[in-house]
């Protein structure tokens, strides 16, 4: 069975020239609001088998992040259908909801609960998260005293311990110092071996070739090429190289 | 919608943590810390009892307490609705980046204010005793009244939260509307002060029977009007279900409108 099914998904954004946000203005100038429709996704289909790692590749504005957000239910499609089987964790932003005045430990509870964990699940993972973040005694300091690297590390540590069936990653790998990056990549490989389904957004063909089984190349909201990762990565690299 | 309710339950730990964050962060770093939760109503009480017993004399006996027992629950409503209006927009960063049932945000505001109200009882009860107002078994009706009020508060909180995403000035409109509503509800005055011909209209206001019930059980030591309360509760439940259905529908586009 497929872990993720995306069938003919269309997504429209309204681009406002003169956004009317207030009730008052909408009442006074009912026709002033001008908007253009922008189709970020035009009939995209994708099915991800359970346990597969899929790369979404494309240039800025190609719709890959939009697709990822639709799969994670942050955005809803205008047309088409999305089915997801299993617990999803999205790595769009690390450390969501961290409160600067709370300690690292308190923020683990806050952040993990926003990602949908119950208290018992968090208690069971607390030690592992703290170890993974490598913060030492800083774990009991308020997060406001953290460096940005430490902040990211704590955020990533929580996110990867959600233990999802499906992991959605949006270019967050460029965080922390080099050893930590490697640790992240190692963790992602670990997930892969464990059978986690992974969808991965990037514009680096090298990462796609290294990490993914399949790849989907999006161009202006349409699927340009879909197939084995190495093949798509090569075609995309040629295209970008040729264009640049 | 039922799915939405089940999902909110799944995210109960998030709800609990947001409430704790709300309650603790408010006074974190201040010298008196959590004690402020009690000082706020206490100062309010001191000011009112000084003004109404020395400056502005009112015909009602023990007017400061008469007012205080109604003002605390009113603040629960007003602050919940006002803060809920901003709750989704304020947390835009979370809403745009992470999926969770959006209703958790306004509901956490309601629960935090509910706890604040309950802490306020820590001042109210001793104050009632100090003013020699007799406490009776009617106090047992308190949870029922509180429950009915919470249905209503949650319904309003959900609606203004999602409405404010589309119309940003709703937050200010809510402030004005709450003030008008305050004067239309018998908080400052007894229900009997309203001319009998128009009293029927005042009873259409769902906060009227609620405030009246609180006043009965705290101030007069009498049981609330159960028939009234029962009708208000059913109305509140219907309002909450409607609000949840509306919220479920309108929250879909929230991440892109914020």
Interface residues (C-beta under 8 A of the other chain):
Chain A: X13 X21 X22 X23 X24 X26 X69 X72 X73 X74 X75 X76 X88 X90 X92 X93 X96 X97 X99 X101 X102 X109 X110 X113 X114 X115 X116 X117 X118 X119 X122
Chain B: X10 X11 X12 X13 X14 X16 X17 X18 X21 X25 X28 X29 X91 X93 X94 X95 X96 X97 X98 X99 X100 X167 X168 X169 X170 X173 X252 X253 X255 X256
